Amino acid sequence: MIVQPRKWYWLSFAFMLMVSAGAWAELPMAPLTEHAVAPEFTLPDLNGQRHSLSDFRGHLLLVNFWAGWCQPCRKEMPSLQHSYEVLRAHGVRVLAVHAGPMEDSTMNFLRINQITFPILVDRELALKNWAVSRLPTSILISPDGRMIYRISAGRDWGGEPMLTFLRSVLQRYTKSGAPVRVQPSKAPRASAHTQVR
């Protein structure tokens, strides 16, 4: 059977789509083309103290939307902690936003896993302008406050592929090989044994 040129075109196009889809699946996070400014918010932490997204300006920031009832969220949380510990000294920050009120069992989970990065609580599910339709969803924000990568699935954040990816993104926001400008963050480490007010 002789394949006509028109059929060759569509076969080649379909093959390229398959290759592109496979390559896209290998990316740790999906790049965002618009790089829109991340919507500002102010939420309470586990101690009831309120913090704003702009408090983290100047850092490469990973915002993780999660919930205690979400098993993929709980599964990735220890690896988020590991990534935070490895990259914090280089100017990378991790900020988790819990969707809805937090139960005591979730507080115990955080304490057992020694989660120390800041955790804010969106009790009323007010952050609708972030367009989070599934959990977990993680969004990487540049030091100047723009959304640059996004993933709506659990990831091994502490694995070498992800750490290498985050380091490569970090290098794009450095000058002459120097670390990202690190400013003292207003958000303290989370204390998992305290109650949400």
VEXDOPA-851044 format. One record per atom (N, C-alpha, C): residue in three letters; x, y, z. Coordinates in steps of 0.1 Angstrom, whole numbers, plus 5000, padded with zeros to 4 digits. Layout:
! residues N
ALAXYZ ...
***
This chain:
! residues 197
MET500849885000 MET500050005000 MET500950125000 ILE500650214991 ILE501350344990 ILE500650454998 VAL501350515007 VAL500750625015 VAL500850755007 GLN499750825005 GLN499750944998 GLN500451055006 PRO500951154999 PRO501651265006 PRO500751335017 ARG499451345014 ARG498551415024 ARG498551325036 LYS498451195034 LYS498451105046 LYS499751105054 TRP500851115046 TRP502151125053 TRP502151245062 TYR501551355057 TYR501551485065 TYR500851455079 TRP499651395078 TRP498851375090 TRP499451275099 LEU500151175093 LEU500851075101 LEU501951135109 SER502751225102 SER503851295108 SER503351385119 PHE502251455116 PHE501751545126 PHE501251475139 ALA500651355137 ALA500151275148 ALA501351225156 PHE502451185149 PHE503651135156 PHE504251245164 MET504351365159 MET504951475166 MET504051515178 LEU502751505177 LEU501951525189 LEU502151425200 MET502351295196 MET502651195206 MET504051215213 VAL505051255205 VAL506351285211 VAL506251405220 SER505551505216 SER505351625224 SER504651595237 ALA503651515236 ALA502851475248 ALA503751395258 GLY504551305252 GLY505451235261 GLY506451315268 ALA507051415260 ALA508051505266 ALA507351595276 TRP506151645274 TRP505451725283 TRP505251655296 ALA504851525295 ALA504551445307 ALA505851425316 GLU507051445310 GLU508251425318 GLU508651555325 LEU508051665322 LEU508351785328 LEU507851785343 PRO508651825353 PRO508151825366 PRO506951915369 MET506952035362 MET505852125362 MET505552185348 ALA504352225346 ALA503952275333 ALA504252425332 PRO505052475322 PRO505252615322 PRO504052695318 LEU503952815324 LEU502852905321 LEU503353015311 THR502653035301 THR503053125290 THR502853275293 GLU501753305301 GLU501453445303 GLU502253505314 HIS502653425324 HIS503453485335 HIS502653595342 ALA501353575345 ALA500553675351 ALA500953695366 VAL500753815371 VAL501053835385 VAL500153755394 ALA500653685404 ALA499953605413 ALA498953695421 PRO497653655422 PRO496753735429 PRO497153735444 GLU497053855449 GLU497353885463 GLU496353815473 PHE496753775484 PHE495853725494 PHE496453745508 THR495653745518 THR496053745532 THR495253645540 LEU495953555546 LEU495353445553 LEU496053415567 PRO495353355576 PRO495953325589 PRO496853195588 ASP497853195596 ASP498653075597 ASP498152985609 LEU498852885613 LEU498352795623 LEU498252855637 ASN498852975638 ASN498753045651 ASN497653155651 GLY497053175639 GLY496053275637 GLY496653405633 GLN497953415631 GLN498553535626 GLN498453545611 ARG498053665606 ARG497753675592 ARG499053715584 HIS499153655572 HIS500253685563 HIS499753705549 SER500453775541 SER500153805528 SER501153745518 LEU500653715506 LEU501553665496 LEU502753755493 SER502553885494 SER503553975491 SER504653975502 ASP504453905513 ASP505453895523 ASP506653815518 PHE506453735508 PHE507453645502 PHE508053695490 ARG507753825486 ARG508353885474 ARG509853885476 GLY510553855465 GLY512053845465 GLY512553705466 HIS511653615468 HIS512053465468 HIS511353395457 LEU512053285452 LEU511353195444 LEU510453115453 LEU509153115450 LEU508153065460 LEU507252955454 LEU507152845461 LEU506352735457 LEU505052745465 VAL503952775460 VAL502652775467 VAL501952645464 ASN501652575475 ASN501052435474 ASN499652445480 PHE498552415472 PHE497252415477 PHE496852265480 TRP496452245492 TRP496252105497 TRP495052095507 ALA494751975512 ALA493851955522 ALA494151825530 GLY493751825542 GLY494151705551 GLY493451575546 TRP492251585540 TRP491551475535 TRP492051415522 CYS492951495515 CYS493451455502 CYS494651365504 GLN494551245500 GLN495651145502 GLN496851185493 PRO496751225481 PRO497951265473 PRO498651385479 CYS497851475486 CYS498451585492 CYS499251545504 ARG498751455512 ARG499451405524 ARG500751325520 LYS500651255509 LYS501751175504 LYS502951265500 GLU502651375494 GLU503751455489 GLU504251555499 MET503551575511 MET503951675520 MET505351645526 PRO505751525530 PRO507151505535 PRO508251545525 SER507951515512 SER508951555502 SER508951705500 LEU507851775502 LEU507851925502 LEU508751975513 GLN508651915524 GLN509551955536 GLN510951935532 HIS511351825526 HIS512751795522 HIS513251895512 SER512451925502 SER512752025492 SER513052165499 TYR512152195508 TYR512252325516 TYR513552335524 GLU513952225530 GLU515152215538 GLU516352225529 VAL516352165517 VAL517552165508 VAL517752305502 LEU516652365498 LEU516752485489 LEU516452615497 ARG516052615509 ARG515752735516 ARG516952835517 ALA518152775519 ALA519352865520 ALA519652935507 HIS519052885496 HIS519352945483 HIS518253045479 GLY517353075488 GLY516353175485 GLY514953115481 VAL514852985481 VAL513552925477 VAL512652905490 ARG511352945488 ARG510452925499 ARG509252835495 VAL508652775505 VAL507552685503 VAL506352745511 LEU505252755506 LEU504052805513 LEU502852715510 ALA502252655520 ALA501152565518 ALA499852645522 VAL498852625514 VAL497552685517 VAL496552575519 HIS496052555531 HIS495052445533 HIS493652495529 ALA492952405521 ALA491652445517 ALA490552395527 GLY489952495533 GLY488952465543 GLY489452465557 PRO488652445567 PRO489052435581 PRO489952315583 MET490952335592 MET491852225595 MET491452145607 GLU491352015606 GLU490951925617 GLU492151885625 ASP491851835637 ASP492951795647 ASP493851685641 SER493151595633 SER493951485627 SER495051535617 THR494651645610 THR495651705601 THR496751775609 MET496451845620 MET497451905628 MET498451795633 ASN497851685637 ASN498751575642 ASN499651525630 PHE499051515618 PHE499851475607 PHE501051565604 LEU500851695605 LEU501851795604 LEU502951785614 ARG502451755627 ARG503451745638 ARG504251615636 ILE503651505633 ILE504351375631 ILE505451385620 ASN505051455609 ASN505951465598 ASN506951585599 GLN506851665610 GLN507751775613 GLN507751875601 ILE506551915597 ILE506452015587 ILE506752155593 THR507752225587 THR508152355593 THR507952475584 PHE507652445571 PHE507352565563 PHE506052625566 PRO505752755563 PRO504552815567 PRO503352755560 ILE502252735568 ILE501052685564 ILE499952785567 LEU499252835557 LEU498052925559 LEU496752845557 VAL495752895562 VAL494452825562 VAL493352915555 ASP492852865544 ASP491752925537 ASP490452865541 ARG489952905553 ARG488852845559 ARG487552855551 GLU487352965544 GLU486152995536 GLU486352965521 LEU487452905517 LEU487752875503 LEU487553005495 ALA488253105499 ALA488053245493 ALA488953265481 LEU489953185479 LEU490953205468 LEU490453155455 LYS489253185451 LYS488753145438 LYS489453195426 ASN490153315428 ASN490753375416 ASN492153305413 TRP492453205421 TRP493653125417 TRP493253005408 ALA491952985406 ALA491452885396 ALA492052745400 VAL491952705413 VAL492352575417 VAL491152485417 SER491152385408 SER490052295406 SER490252155412 ARG491452125415 ARG491851995421 ARG492952005430 LEU493051915439 LEU494151915449 LEU494951785448 PRO496251785450 PRO497051915452 PRO497351985439 THR497452115441 THR497852205430 THR499052285435 SER500152295428 SER501252375432 SER501652465421 ILE501952595424 ILE502252695415 ILE503552765419 LEU504552765410 LEU505852825412 LEU505752975408 ILE506153065418 ILE506053205416 ILE507453265416 SER507753345406 SER509053415405 SER509253515416 PRO510553555418 PRO510853655429 PRO510053785427 ASP509653815414 ASP508953945412 ASP507453915412 GLY506953805417 GLY505553775419 GLY504753725408 ARG505353665398 ARG504653615386 ARG504553465386 MET503453415382 MET503253265381 MET503953215369 ILE504853115371 ILE505653075360 ILE505552925357 TYR505152845367 TYR504952695365 TYR503752655373 ARG503152545369 ARG501952495376 ARG501852345374 ILE501352275385 ILE501052135383 ILE499952095393 SER498952025387 SER497851985395 SER497851835397 ALA498851785405 ALA499051645408 ALA500151635418 GLY500151525425 GLY501251505435 GLY502551485428 ARG503651525435 ARG504951515430 ARG505951475441 ASP507051415437 ASP508151385447 ASP509051505447 TRP508751605455 TRP509451735455 TRP510851725460 GLY511151615468 GLY512451605473 GLY513351515465 GLY512851455454 GLY513651375445 GLY514651465437 GLU515751395432 GLU516751475425 GLU516251535412 PRO515351475404 PRO514851545392 PRO514151675395 MET513251675406 MET512551795410 MET513551895415 LEU514451855424 LEU515451955429 LEU516252015418 THR516651935408 THR517451985397 THR516652085389 PHE515352055387 PHE514452145380 PHE514352275388 LEU514152275401 LEU513952395409 LEU515252475409 ARG516352405409 ARG517652475409 ARG517852555395 SER517452485384 SER517552545371 SER516652665370 VAL515452665375 VAL514652775375 VAL515252895384 LEU515752855395 LEU516352955404 LEU517553025397 GLN518352955389 GLN519453015382 GLN519053115372 ARG517853105367 ARG517353205357 ARG517053335364 TYR516853335377 TYR516553455384 TYR517653495393 THR518853465389 THR520053515396 THR520853605387 LYS521653685393 LYS522553775385 LYS523953735387 SER524653705377 SER526153675377 SER526353555387 GLY525453465387 GLY525653345395 GLY525353365410 ALA524953485414 ALA524753515428 ALA523353465432 PRO523153425444 PRO521753375448 PRO520753485447 VAL519453445446 VAL518353535445 VAL518353625458 ARG518053755456 ARG518053845467 ARG517153785478 VAL517653755489 VAL516953695500 VAL516553805510 GLN515253825513 GLN514753915523 GLN514253845535 PRO514353895546 PRO513753825558 PRO512253815556 SER511753695557 SER510353675555 SER509553705568 LYS508453765566 LYS507553795578 LYS506953665583 ALA506853565575 ALA506153445579 ALA507053355586 PRO506753315599 PRO507653235607 PRO507453085603 ARG508253005608 ARG508052855606 ARG506752815613 ALA506052725607 ALA504752675612 ALA505052585624 SER504152605634 SER504252515646 SER503052425645 ALA503252295642 ALA502152205639 ALA501352165652 HIS501852195664 HIS501052165675 HIS500152275680 THR500152385673 THR499252495677 THR497952485670 GLN496952555675 GLN495552535669 GLN495252655660 VAL494452625650 VAL493952735641 VAL492852815648 ARG493052945648 ARG492053035655 ARG490953075645 
***
